[in-house]
Amino acid sequence: MKNVFLWGFCSEIEGIGLRLRASDELNVPVWIATHEESTYTIFDFFSARVPFGQFTGKSLPYHETLRPHLLTFMDMFSRHERYTGQGNFHEIQNVFNLSLDMLAELLIENRIDTVVFSNIPHEGTDYLLYTLAKAMRLETLLLYQSVFPNRFQYCSSMEDFSRASAQPVLRPPQPYSTQAFRSDVGRMPRLLPSSLFQRPIARPRGLRKLRGRYHKRRLDCVTYHVEQENARFVERYRALFGPPPDPSGPPFIYFPLHYQPELTTSALGGRFSDQLLALETLSRWVPGDVTLMVKENPAQDSVMRGRLFFERLKRIPNVHVVPIETSTYDLIEGAALVATVTGTAGWEALCMGKPVLALGAPWYRELPGVFEFDESLDYRQIVQHRFEREKLEAAVGELLARMPAGVVDPAYAGMVEDFSPETNAEMVSRFLADYLLGRLDAPPKLETLS
């Protein structure tokens, strides 16, 4: 019987984990989640408060292989820094090594064959578990909730994410009408905070003057510092504003910034999780008469947007920053090309007939009209590229036909009319069992970490 390590499946989708644990076909000795039956609580890993136990040394044979992943781990784990206090290099390095040793013991002692993630690893410890499993040549299965209601994607490695063409067709393909993309995007859950740009921001002048208000709201010095940084962030961004683009003006590439930290860049962006590196690279790639039109994500706050972020941004000569209120659809319509790491703006651009330059691994990267960035690409050829709407709609239909039905991210349950946790758990757990036991026609190729 296959021994399975589950990571995730929390809240409304915890029934998936419970069903897999109760299965007669699979053994699930380790489950990291929030349910009372889970082995450990997932949030304790994010706060580095999990009981690490005594050093076992089981991770040492893999340490040299995993050490190069420390920078990516730090990038991902730093999203928790505001609340955990593990903000400096050496403390995060300690978290890396503590977690690595504990995870190695769990994998070895429980004779794990397969590790299943309910989402693409992007929080730090989950990524460490993934890389460790690859180093140990264990099977991995990664799930990812689709923007389409009640559909999810899956892959056996992060490198193969959104490479769905080799996966089995699960239902007859039906062309997808791209005319409905705005309503579909509008139905996506609001996972991000409200915009700092939509309300007046007054920088706190002193903790003593604000003590009464902050005490009443049960806010502490951390919150005070965050509000200061948020105010500075808004001021710095507004200082870079230029006028909206002139439709009759010179050509431009629209580059909408991603909200950060988030899976879409930290896990799927590769080296371009540093979005300024993406802009610096594009700046050298495009012809001299082309402008990079940049718009901040409305939900962004001061995290990953410090003083030096704006110093780097100002140094890029052909970047033009537009006000946050500028319509994304107007920018897509006026652009010669939309460039993004993995953003939804790329999908919107395809639906509007615009070519897309993907610097990361978006879910739509195999669709017509998408070019995966390489410096050898010719800008002129890309902007002159035209693709037929019918071919795009057929390709989306083919992609949807390969997506299993169900919800694997609880934030997306609201997109499903009359969502039933029980029905969803039965549907998803059945697919997972079929995949893990080799009952799918053509499961994706297993990759190992080199």
NUMI-333959 format. One line per field, with one value per residue (C-alpha): z negated, y negated, x; residue in three letters. Coordinates in steps of 0.5 Angstrom, whole numbers, plus 2048, in hexadecimal, padded with zeros to 3 digits. Layout:
! NUMI-333959
z: (Z | ...);
y: (Y | ...);
x: (X | ...);
r: (ALA | ...);
! end
This chain:
! NUMI-333959
z: (800 | 802 | 7FC | 7FD | 7FA | 7FB | 7FA | 7FA | 7FB | 7F6 | 7F4 | 7F9 | 7FD | 7F7 | 7F8 | 7FE | 7F9 | 7F4 | 7FA | 7FC | 7F5 | 7F5 | 7FB | 7FC | 802 | 7FF | 7F8 | 7F6 | 7F0 | 7F0 | 7F2 | 7F1 | 7F0 | 7EB | 7EA | 7E3 | 7E6 | 7E9 | 7E7 | 7E6 | 7E7 | 7EE | 7EB | 7E6 | 7EB | 7EE | 7E7 | 7E6 | 7DF | 7E1 | 7DC | 7E0 | 7DB | 7DA | 7E0 | 7E4 | 7E9 | 7EF | 7F3 | 7F3 | 7FA | 7FD | 7FB | 800 | 805 | 802 | 800 | 807 | 805 | 7FF | 803 | 805 | 7FE | 7FB | 801 | 7FF | 7F8 | 7F7 | 7F8 | 7F1 | 7EE | 7EC | 7E7 | 7E5 | 7E4 | 7E8 | 7ED | 7ED | 7F1 | 7EC | 7E8 | 7EF | 7F0 | 7E9 | 7EB | 7F2 | 7EE | 7E9 | 7EE | 7F2 | 7ED | 7EA | 7F1 | 7F3 | 7ED | 7EE | 7F5 | 7F3 | 7ED | 7F1 | 7F7 | 7FB | 803 | 805 | 802 | 805 | 804 | 804 | 808 | 80B | 805 | 804 | 7FC | 7FB | 7F7 | 7FC | 802 | 7FD | 7FD | 804 | 806 | 800 | 803 | 80A | 807 | 804 | 80B | 808 | 80C | 80C | 80E | 80E | 80F | 811 | 811 | 818 | 819 | 81C | 817 | 814 | 818 | 816 | 819 | 817 | 818 | 816 | 815 | 815 | 81C | 81F | 81C | 822 | 827 | 827 | 82F | 82C | 827 | 829 | 82B | 826 | 829 | 831 | 832 | 833 | 836 | 831 | 832 | 831 | 831 | 82A | 827 | 824 | 820 | 81E | 81C | 818 | 814 | 812 | 80A | 807 | 804 | 803 | 7FE | 800 | 804 | 800 | 806 | 805 | 7FE | 7FB | 7F8 | 7F2 | 7F0 | 7E8 | 7E5 | 7DE | 7DA | 7D4 | 7D8 | 7DB | 7D4 | 7D3 | 7D9 | 7DA | 7D3 | 7D5 | 7DB | 7D8 | 7DD | 7DB | 7DD | 7E3 | 7E5 | 7E4 | 7E8 | 7EE | 7EE | 7EF | 7F4 | 7F8 | 7F8 | 7FB | 800 | 803 | 803 | 806 | 80C | 80D | 80E | 814 | 817 | 81F | 823 | 826 | 82D | 833 | 838 | 83E | 83A | 83B | 83A | 833 | 82F | 829 | 823 | 81D | 817 | 813 | 80C | 807 | 804 | 807 | 80B | 812 | 811 | 80B | 80E | 815 | 817 | 817 | 817 | 819 | 812 | 811 | 816 | 816 | 819 | 81F | 820 | 821 | 825 | 82A | 82A | 82D | 832 | 835 | 83A | 838 | 83A | 836 | 82F | 829 | 826 | 81F | 81A | 813 | 810 | 80D | 807 | 806 | 7FF | 7FD | 7FD | 802 | 804 | 800 | 801 | 805 | 80A | 80C | 80D | 812 | 815 | 817 | 81A | 81F | 825 | 829 | 824 | 823 | 81D | 81D | 818 | 814 | 817 | 81E | 821 | 822 | 828 | 82B | 82A | 82D | 833 | 835 | 834 | 839 | 835 | 82D | 829 | 823 | 81E | 81D | 81C | 81E | 823 | 827 | 828 | 829 | 82E | 832 | 831 | 834 | 83A | 838 | 838 | 831 | 82F | 829 | 824 | 81F | 820 | 820 | 821 | 828 | 82B | 830 | 833 | 83A | 839 | 833 | 834 | 82F | 82E | 830 | 832 | 839 | 83B | 840 | 83D | 844 | 846 | 83F | 840 | 847 | 845 | 846 | 843 | 845 | 83F | 841 | 840 | 83A | 837 | 83A | 836 | 830 | 831 | 831 | 82B | 827 | 82A | 826 | 81F | 81A | 817 | 810 | 80B | 808 | 805 | 800 | 802 | 809 | 806 | 807 | 80E | 80E | 80E | 808 | 806 | 802 | 7FE | 7FE | 806 | 807 | 802 | 806 | 80D | 80B | 807 | 80C | 811 | 80D | 80B | 813 | 814 | 80E | 810 | 818 | 81A | 81E | 826 | 826 | 820 | 821 | 821 | 81A | 819 | 814 | 812 | 814);
y: (800 | 7F9 | 7F5 | 7ED | 7E7 | 7E2 | 7DA | 7D5 | 7D7 | 7D2 | 7CF | 7D0 | 7D6 | 7D9 | 7DF | 7E1 | 7E2 | 7E6 | 7EB | 7EC | 7EE | 7F3 | 7F6 | 7FD | 7FC | 7F7 | 7F6 | 7EF | 7EF | 7E7 | 7E2 | 7DA | 7D6 | 7D3 | 7D8 | 7DB | 7E2 | 7DF | 7E1 | 7DA | 7D3 | 7D0 | 7C9 | 7CB | 7CD | 7C6 | 7C2 | 7C7 | 7CA | 7D1 | 7D6 | 7D7 | 7DD | 7DF | 7DF | 7E5 | 7E4 | 7E7 | 7E1 | 7E1 | 7E5 | 7E0 | 7DA | 7D8 | 7D9 | 7D5 | 7CF | 7CC | 7CB | 7C7 | 7C0 | 7C3 | 7C5 | 7BE | 7BB | 7BF | 7BF | 7B8 | 7B7 | 7B9 | 7B4 | 7AF | 7B3 | 7B8 | 7B4 | 7B9 | 7B3 | 7B4 | 7B8 | 7BD | 7BE | 7C0 | 7C4 | 7C8 | 7C9 | 7CC | 7D1 | 7D2 | 7D3 | 7D8 | 7DC | 7DD | 7DE | 7E3 | 7E7 | 7E7 | 7EA | 7EF | 7F2 | 7F2 | 7F5 | 7F0 | 7F2 | 7EC | 7E4 | 7E1 | 7D9 | 7D6 | 7D0 | 7CE | 7CE | 7C6 | 7C5 | 7C7 | 7CE | 7D1 | 7CF | 7D2 | 7D9 | 7D9 | 7D8 | 7DD | 7E2 | 7E1 | 7E2 | 7E9 | 7EB | 7EB | 7EA | 7E3 | 7E1 | 7D9 | 7D6 | 7CF | 7CC | 7CA | 7C3 | 7C7 | 7C9 | 7D0 | 7D2 | 7D3 | 7D4 | 7DA | 7DB | 7E0 | 7DA | 7D2 | 7D2 | 7D6 | 7D1 | 7D0 | 7D5 | 7D8 | 7DA | 7E1 | 7E2 | 7E7 | 7E4 | 7E5 | 7E2 | 7E0 | 7DA | 7D4 | 7CD | 7C7 | 7C1 | 7BB | 7B6 | 7B8 | 7B7 | 7B1 | 7B4 | 7BA | 7B6 | 7B2 | 7B8 | 7BA | 7B9 | 7B3 | 7B6 | 7AF | 7A9 | 7A3 | 79E | 799 | 794 | 794 | 790 | 78B | 78D | 788 | 78A | 78B | 786 | 789 | 78F | 78B | 787 | 78D | 791 | 790 | 792 | 798 | 79B | 79A | 79E | 7A3 | 7A1 | 7A2 | 79F | 7A4 | 7A1 | 79A | 79B | 79E | 798 | 794 | 798 | 798 | 791 | 790 | 795 | 791 | 78B | 78E | 791 | 78B | 787 | 78B | 78A | 788 | 786 | 78C | 78E | 78A | 78F | 78C | 78C | 790 | 798 | 79B | 7A1 | 7A2 | 7A5 | 7A5 | 7A7 | 7AD | 7AD | 7AF | 7B4 | 7B9 | 7C0 | 7BD | 7BA | 7BD | 7C4 | 7C3 | 7BD | 7C0 | 7BB | 7B6 | 7B6 | 7B0 | 7AC | 7A6 | 7AB | 7AD | 7A6 | 7A5 | 7AB | 7A8 | 7A1 | 7A4 | 7A8 | 7A4 | 79F | 798 | 794 | 799 | 797 | 79C | 79A | 79C | 79C | 79E | 7A4 | 7A0 | 7A5 | 7A4 | 7A1 | 7A0 | 7A7 | 7A8 | 7A0 | 79D | 797 | 79A | 79E | 797 | 795 | 79B | 799 | 792 | 794 | 798 | 793 | 795 | 796 | 792 | 793 | 791 | 790 | 795 | 793 | 794 | 79A | 7A0 | 7A2 | 79B | 79C | 7A3 | 7A0 | 79B | 7A0 | 7A3 | 7A9 | 7AB | 7AD | 7B1 | 7B6 | 7BA | 7B5 | 7B5 | 7AF | 7B4 | 7B8 | 7B2 | 7AF | 7B6 | 7B5 | 7AE | 7B1 | 7AE | 7B2 | 7B4 | 7B4 | 7B9 | 7B9 | 7BE | 7C4 | 7C2 | 7C7 | 7C4 | 7C5 | 7CA | 7C6 | 7C3 | 7BC | 7BD | 7BD | 7BF | 7BA | 7BB | 7B6 | 7B9 | 7B7 | 7B1 | 7AC | 7AA | 7B1 | 7B2 | 7AB | 7AD | 7B4 | 7B5 | 7BB | 7BD | 7BD | 7C3 | 7C7 | 7C3 | 7C6 | 7CD | 7CD | 7CB | 7D0 | 7D5 | 7D3 | 7D3 | 7DA | 7DC | 7D9 | 7DD | 7DA | 7D8 | 7D3 | 7D3 | 7CC | 7CA | 7C3 | 7C5 | 7C9 | 7C3 | 7C3 | 7CA | 7C9 | 7CD | 7D0 | 7D6 | 7D8 | 7DF | 7E0 | 7DC | 7E0 | 7E7 | 7E4 | 7E2 | 7E7 | 7EC | 7E9 | 7E9 | 7F0 | 7F2 | 7EE | 7F0 | 7F8 | 7F7 | 7F7 | 7F1 | 7F2 | 7EE | 7EB | 7E6 | 7E8 | 7E8 | 7E3 | 7E3 | 7DE | 7DE);
x: (800 | 803 | 805 | 802 | 804 | 7FF | 801 | 7FB | 7F3 | 7F1 | 7EA | 7E4 | 7E8 | 7EB | 7E6 | 7EB | 7F0 | 7EC | 7E9 | 7F0 | 7F2 | 7EC | 7EE | 7EF | 7F4 | 7F8 | 7FC | 7FD | 801 | 803 | 7FE | 800 | 7F9 | 7F5 | 7F0 | 7F0 | 7F2 | 7F8 | 7FF | 802 | 7FE | 800 | 801 | 806 | 80B | 80A | 80B | 811 | 80D | 80C | 810 | 816 | 818 | 81F | 824 | 824 | 829 | 825 | 825 | 82D | 82E | 829 | 82C | 831 | 82B | 826 | 82B | 82A | 823 | 824 | 823 | 81C | 81A | 81C | 818 | 812 | 813 | 814 | 80C | 80B | 811 | 80C | 809 | 80E | 814 | 819 | 81B | 822 | 827 | 829 | 822 | 81F | 825 | 824 | 81D | 81F | 823 | 81F | 819 | 81D | 81F | 818 | 815 | 81B | 819 | 812 | 813 | 818 | 815 | 80E | 811 | 80D | 80C | 809 | 808 | 801 | 801 | 7FA | 7FD | 804 | 809 | 80A | 80A | 811 | 811 | 80C | 811 | 817 | 813 | 812 | 819 | 81B | 816 | 819 | 820 | 81E | 81B | 814 | 80D | 80A | 803 | 802 | 7FB | 7F9 | 7F2 | 7F0 | 7ED | 7E7 | 7E2 | 7E2 | 7E8 | 7F0 | 7F6 | 7FC | 803 | 808 | 80E | 80E | 812 | 80C | 806 | 801 | 804 | 7FE | 7FE | 801 | 7FB | 7F5 | 7EF | 7EA | 7E4 | 7E2 | 7E5 | 7E0 | 7E2 | 7E3 | 7E0 | 7E5 | 7DF | 7DE | 7E5 | 7E3 | 7DD | 7E1 | 7E7 | 7E2 | 7E0 | 7E7 | 7E7 | 7EA | 7F0 | 7F4 | 7F3 | 7EF | 7F3 | 7F7 | 7F6 | 7EF | 7EF | 7F3 | 7F9 | 7FC | 803 | 803 | 807 | 809 | 806 | 805 | 800 | 7FC | 7FD | 7F5 | 7F3 | 7F8 | 7F6 | 7EF | 7F0 | 7F5 | 7FA | 802 | 808 | 809 | 802 | 805 | 80B | 807 | 802 | 808 | 80B | 805 | 804 | 80B | 80A | 804 | 808 | 80E | 809 | 805 | 80C | 80D | 807 | 807 | 800 | 7FC | 7FF | 7FD | 7F9 | 7FD | 803 | 809 | 809 | 809 | 809 | 804 | 807 | 802 | 806 | 804 | 802 | 807 | 809 | 805 | 805 | 804 | 80B | 80F | 80D | 80C | 810 | 817 | 81C | 817 | 814 | 818 | 814 | 819 | 81D | 818 | 817 | 81F | 81F | 81A | 81D | 823 | 81F | 81A | 81C | 81D | 817 | 813 | 810 | 80F | 808 | 808 | 802 | 802 | 7FD | 7F8 | 7F8 | 800 | 802 | 809 | 80C | 811 | 810 | 815 | 81A | 81F | 819 | 817 | 81F | 820 | 819 | 81B | 822 | 81E | 81E | 818 | 813 | 80D | 809 | 802 | 7FD | 7F9 | 7F2 | 7F4 | 7F0 | 7F4 | 7EF | 7F1 | 7F8 | 7F7 | 7F4 | 7F9 | 7FF | 803 | 804 | 803 | 809 | 807 | 80B | 804 | 7FF | 7F7 | 7F9 | 7FC | 7F6 | 7F1 | 7F6 | 7F5 | 7EE | 7EE | 7F3 | 7F9 | 800 | 803 | 80A | 80A | 811 | 80E | 80A | 803 | 7FD | 7FC | 803 | 801 | 7FB | 7FC | 7FF | 803 | 80B | 80F | 815 | 81C | 820 | 821 | 81A | 819 | 814 | 812 | 80F | 80C | 808 | 806 | 803 | 7FC | 7F8 | 7F1 | 7EC | 7E9 | 7F0 | 7F0 | 7E9 | 7EB | 7F1 | 7EE | 7E9 | 7EE | 7F2 | 7EB | 7EA | 7F0 | 7EF | 7EB | 7E5 | 7E5 | 7E8 | 7EF | 7EF | 7EA | 7EA | 7E7 | 7E1 | 7DD | 7DE | 7DA | 7D2 | 7CF | 7D6 | 7D6 | 7DC | 7DA | 7D9 | 7DF | 7E3 | 7E1 | 7E2 | 7E9 | 7EB | 7E9 | 7ED | 7F3 | 7F3 | 7F2 | 7F8 | 7FC | 7FA | 7FC | 7F5 | 7F5 | 7F6 | 7FD | 7FF | 805 | 80C | 80F | 815 | 81B | 81F | 826);
r: (MET | LYS | ASN | VAL | PHE | LEU | TRP | GLY | PHE | CYS | SER | GLU | ILE | GLU | GLY | ILE | GLY | LEU | ARG | LEU | ARG | ALA | SER | ASP | GLU | LEU | ASN | VAL | PRO | VAL | TRP | ILE | ALA | THR | HIS | GLU | GLU | SER | THR | TYR | THR | ILE | PHE | ASP | PHE | PHE | SER | ALA | ARG | VAL | PRO | PHE | GLY | GLN | PHE | THR | GLY | LYS | SER | LEU | PRO | TYR | HIS | GLU | THR | LEU | ARG | PRO | HIS | LEU | LEU | THR | PHE | MET | ASP | MET | PHE | SER | ARG | HIS | GLU | ARG | TYR | THR | GLY | GLN | GLY | ASN | PHE | HIS | GLU | ILE | GLN | ASN | VAL | PHE | ASN | LEU | SER | LEU | ASP | MET | LEU | ALA | GLU | LEU | LEU | ILE | GLU | ASN | ARG | ILE | ASP | THR | VAL | VAL | PHE | SER | ASN | ILE | PRO | HIS | GLU | GLY | THR | ASP | TYR | LEU | LEU | TYR | THR | LEU | ALA | LYS | ALA | MET | ARG | LEU | GLU | THR | LEU | LEU | LEU | TYR | GLN | SER | VAL | PHE | PRO | ASN | ARG | PHE | GLN | TYR | CYS | SER | SER | MET | GLU | ASP | PHE | SER | ARG | ALA | SER | ALA | GLN | PRO | VAL | LEU | ARG | PRO | PRO | GLN | PRO | TYR | SER | THR | GLN | ALA | PHE | ARG | SER | ASP | VAL | GLY | ARG | MET | PRO | ARG | LEU | LEU | PRO | SER | SER | LEU | PHE | GLN | ARG | PRO | ILE | ALA | ARG | PRO | ARG | GLY | LEU | ARG | LYS | LEU | ARG | GLY | ARG | TYR | HIS | LYS | ARG | ARG | LEU | ASP | CYS | VAL | THR | TYR | HIS | VAL | GLU | GLN | GLU | ASN | ALA | ARG | PHE | VAL | GLU | ARG | TYR | ARG | ALA | LEU | PHE | GLY | PRO | PRO | PRO | ASP | PRO | SER | GLY | PRO | PRO | PHE | ILE | TYR | PHE | PRO | LEU | HIS | TYR | GLN | PRO | GLU | LEU | THR | THR | SER | ALA | LEU | GLY | GLY | ARG | PHE | SER | ASP | GLN | LEU | LEU | ALA | LEU | GLU | THR | LEU | SER | ARG | TRP | VAL | PRO | GLY | ASP | VAL | THR | LEU | MET | VAL | LYS | GLU | ASN | PRO | ALA | GLN | ASP | SER | VAL | MET | ARG | GLY | ARG | LEU | PHE | PHE | GLU | ARG | LEU | LYS | ARG | ILE | PRO | ASN | VAL | HIS | VAL | VAL | PRO | ILE | GLU | THR | SER | THR | TYR | ASP | LEU | ILE | GLU | GLY | ALA | ALA | LEU | VAL | ALA | THR | VAL | THR | GLY | THR | ALA | GLY | TRP | GLU | ALA | LEU | CYS | MET | GLY | LYS | PRO | VAL | LEU | ALA | LEU | GLY | ALA | PRO | TRP | TYR | ARG | GLU | LEU | PRO | GLY | VAL | PHE | GLU | PHE | ASP | GLU | SER | LEU | ASP | TYR | ARG | GLN | ILE | VAL | GLN | HIS | ARG | PHE | GLU | ARG | GLU | LYS | LEU | GLU | ALA | ALA | VAL | GLY | GLU | LEU | LEU | ALA | ARG | MET | PRO | ALA | GLY | VAL | VAL | ASP | PRO | ALA | TYR | ALA | GLY | MET | VAL | GLU | ASP | PHE | SER | PRO | GLU | THR | ASN | ALA | GLU | MET | VAL | SER | ARG | PHE | LEU | ALA | ASP | TYR | LEU | LEU | GLY | ARG | LEU | ASP | ALA | PRO | PRO | LYS | LEU | GLU | THR | LEU | SER);
! end
